[in-house]
């Protein structure tokens, strides 16, 4: 049985490792932005800093992260949190890292007083959709053919769950 990863809030010193993980896991299975090319943008920026990320570690090495934020800046929407990124290193997939991060971020959203958590996932990302569904997220909407990726139109699936 796989050993549970150590989860913690990111710190500034994680920036390089998180940037590398983000680039190493890039795929049109989940990314709508073009593949990153040098010079690379900083992982942390004005919109999202370390406090907005939970990281998973194995043997002292970051093997995953999840980003939690607000879907809009509107006060009337402040009771909702949105998962705005999830990545797991190839060698850590299938070992419960993504599930552990997802459960931890739902707990964090609850701790922050949120009443709902939402996310967007590409329609062809079957493994991610299955994970989210198994953790109580339901499809709440579909934007058909929202993205053109590698010559194929892909749905944008909106999922959410109450806390």
C-alpha positions, -999 to +999 in steps of 0.1 A: +000+000+000+013+035-009+025+057+019+004+089+023+022+120+011+031+148+035+008+177+028+016+213+037+010+249+026+035+261+000+063+285+009+083+309-013+112+285-014+090+260-033+087+283-064+114+265-085+102+230-077+065+240-084+075+256-116+094+225-127+065+203-117+040+224-137+062+223-168+069+186-165+032+177-162+020+200-189-004+182-213-034+191-235-052+165-213-056+194-188-039+225-201-055+251-224-025+274-224+004+267-248+034+246-236+056+269-214+088+280-231+119+298-217+121+323-202+096+308-178+071+329-159+074+328-121+051+302-105+039+326-078+026+360-089+003+388-078-028+367-081-016+335-064+011+331-038+023+303-016-007+306+007-030+296-022-012+263-027-011+230-009+018+208-018+024+170-015+058+157-006+074+123-007+109+118+006+113+156+010+105+162-027+074+180-040+053+155-061+021+175-064+002+206-057-033+220-057-043+257-060-074+272-042-088+306-049-119+327-054-138+322-087-145+360-088-136+391-068-173+398-060-183+399-024-216+381-033-195+352-045-171+351-015-187+319+000-173+299-030-138+286-035-125+273-068-098+247-075-076+265-100-049+239-106-039+204-097-007+186-108+008+153-097+043+141-109+042+112-133+060+089-109+035+097-081+003+091-101-020+063-090-007+064-054-034+087-039-015+120-041-042+137-061-070+124-039-051+135-007-046+170-022-083+172-032-095+161+003-071+186+020-082+215-002-119+208+005-111+208+042-092+241+038-121+256+019-144+245+047-119+260+073-120+293+054-158+294+057-167+284+022-200+268+014-191+255-020-161+244-040-161+244-078-137+235-106-133+233-143-120+202-161-116+194-197-142+169-210-115+145-223-097+143-189-115+111-179-091+103-149-096+137-133-133+137-139-136+103-122-115+115-092-136+146-087-168+126-090-156+100-065-150+129-040-185+143-043-182+168-072-210+167-097-212+181-132-231+214-130-226+225-166-208+218-198-195+244-223-194+222-255-164+226-278-150+255-257-114+248-265-095+238-297-066+216-285-044+197-310-071+202-337-099+188-316-127+207-300-129+199-263-157+205-237-151+226-206-169+208-178-180+227-147-181+207-115-190+216-079-200+204-045-215+218-014-196+217+019 
